[in-house]
Amino acid sequence: MRVFYIFDIRDEFVSLYKDSPFNLYNILKQLYFLNNLDFDYGYQVFNQLVEPINKQALDNFLFLKMHQDIPYSKREGKHIINNLYKDEISILEVKKAFIKIEAEQNITSFFDILYNYNNHYFICDFETSDYFFLDDLKTSCLIS
């Protein structure tokens, strides 16, 4: 199972790290694995780097975009795709600081939908050391 963390990186940092996403990933990874003693410092760095997510607006966008699709449901604040035809089960949860997707595949249908909402999202899977900007995934033709 893959767990993707999606961040809305501030515009000035998108342009700074667009050609070197590894450096941005390393900063976020260090913050992800930060110990409790350095929490205040990490919190300050995180807030400088990442825009807060409008949870209600994104939840509404996702629901309106997907509520008529048969393989989609929403329960307890979690958006769920259970598409047997694509062999996909993905769960998306919107937080104020990030979006979390649990997926059984390397690519989820949520990426395509999120691209229509904000194509500058930065996606990290800290367990597999995978990272990319959402618009780079779109230009690589891995999402439609």
Salt bridges, closest charged atoms under 4 A:
GLU51 OE2 - ARG10 NH1 2.97
ASP59 OD2 - LYS55 NZ 3.10
ASP59 OD1 - HIS79 NE2 2.71
GLU93 OE2 - LYS95 NZ 3.29
GLU102 OE2 - LYS100 NZ 3.53
ASP112 OD1 - LYS138 NZ 3.41
ASP125 OD2 - ARG2 NE 2.48
ASP130 OD2 - ARG2 NH2 2.74
ASP135 OD1 - LYS18 NZ 2.68
ASP136 OD1 - LYS18 NZ 2.95
